[in-house]
Amino acid sequence: MGYFSGKVVWITGASSGIGEALAIELAKRGASLILSARREAQLEAVRGRCERAREHLVLPLDLTETESLAPATAKVLDHFGRIDVLVNNGGISQRGTVVDTDIAVDRRIMEVNYMGTVALTKAVLPSMLERRSGHVVVVSSLMGKIGTPMRSAYAASKHALQGFFDCLRAEVHDKGVRVSIVCPGYVRTDITKNALTADGSTYDQMGHAQDKAMTSDVFAVKAADALARQVEEIMIGGNEVWAARLEPFFPRLYSFLVRRVRST
Ligand SMILES: NC(=O)c1ccc[n+]([C@@H]2O[C@H](COP(=O)([O-])OP(=O)(O)OC[C@H]3O[C@@H](n4cnc5c(N)ncnc54)[C@H](OP(=O)(O)O)[C@@H]3O)[C@@H](O)[C@H]2O)c1
């Protein structure tokens, strides 16, 4: 029997892209799902594309409304009795320089990517600790390891997640709870279209790198395989993964190269 068979898995950002692909893949592997994001109609459509659609629960939420996340968790526990795996995947990206970007945009990206993820994790964790069983996953980014132009708030939010979940892993390891950090490189989704520009409007264009990148379906299979092994951390992507691997060993070469990164 596979790792996800019979498990209750809560996925945020399940209305599109990586979250949608993961939902479809984990349903195939036998998981019962809670699908969350803001857009209810899209979540319903994703549920319809999952095997055993009627088993899964659509639970719309906004990660910036942190006070709603404990009541949402109570609803899930009431419905399924437990949460085996929490996949913190919801997030937004950025296209804007430091000098141009309104501080409200920095704050918004931090609120969605970092505070929302932290608040939901804190809401779910007590029930996992009580059962001495659970798996908390965060979909971070290579931008949680390195930084490239036009992504300062995004990279900051993902670096913050890296620190938070490294600490959490150390705290809960002997209490039966596992923590996995998944760092995607480029994956072909709407992440760049939905990215916030310097004034807070959406970028609304397909990213140059994302357009040529691996599909979310291929990514989902690789991520599901890694999570089934309860990896502590994994980078999944194309050649860009090497930048994050090389940076600690060749920081000046990395710094020289990153100035030349095409920023769209
Ligand atoms: N694609 C890549 O190349 C790439 C690379 C590295 C990391 N990632 C990470 O992968 C994750 C998924 O991104 P994606 O590529 O699949 O992009 P996407 O298609 O834009 O998906 C983002 C998801 O986050 C949800 N979301 C956004 N704001 C939210 C909020 N305030 N509250 C609740 N949900 C919210 C969106 O749903 P609603 O709009 O319905 O709320 C959507 O389901 C993100 O954390 C992203 O940083 C992606």
The ligand as an ORCA input file, in Angstrom:
! r2SCAN-3c Opt
* xyz 0 1
  N       5.431     27.692    -10.842
  C       6.675     27.900    -10.446
  O       7.587     28.054    -11.288
  C       7.008     27.926     -8.972
  C       8.354     27.967     -8.614
  C       8.697     27.991     -7.278
  C       7.709     27.953     -6.307
  N       6.406     27.915     -6.667
  C       5.401     27.907     -5.591
  O       4.400     26.952     -5.850
  C       3.193     27.337     -5.190
  C       2.031     27.189     -6.159
  O       2.188     28.105     -7.231
  P       1.770     27.777     -8.745
  O       3.006     27.779     -9.545
  O       0.900     26.608     -8.783
  O       0.983     29.119     -9.145
  P      -0.593     29.437     -9.269
  O      -1.208     28.613    -10.322
  O      -0.683     30.930     -9.362
  O      -1.166     28.941     -7.873
  C      -1.171     29.711     -6.716
  C      -2.241     29.180     -5.793
  O      -2.242     29.944     -4.577
  C      -3.569     30.345     -4.274
  N      -3.574     31.610     -3.548
  C      -3.044     32.803     -3.938
  N      -3.323     33.739     -3.018
  C      -4.050     33.140     -2.032
  C      -4.643     33.592     -0.832
  N      -4.579     34.872     -0.436
  N      -5.319     32.699     -0.072
  C      -5.424     31.406     -0.455
  N      -4.895     30.916     -1.585
  C      -4.203     31.784     -2.363
  C      -4.242     30.491     -5.639
  O      -5.654     30.293     -5.549
  P      -6.774     31.444     -5.504
  O      -6.376     32.515     -6.460
  O      -8.027     30.686     -5.887
  O      -6.809     31.892     -4.080
  C      -3.637     29.316     -6.399
  O      -4.362     28.134     -6.142
  C       3.425     28.774     -4.694
  O       3.702     28.773     -3.315
  C       4.643     29.215     -5.467
  O       5.390     30.203     -4.778
  C       6.033     27.902     -7.976
*
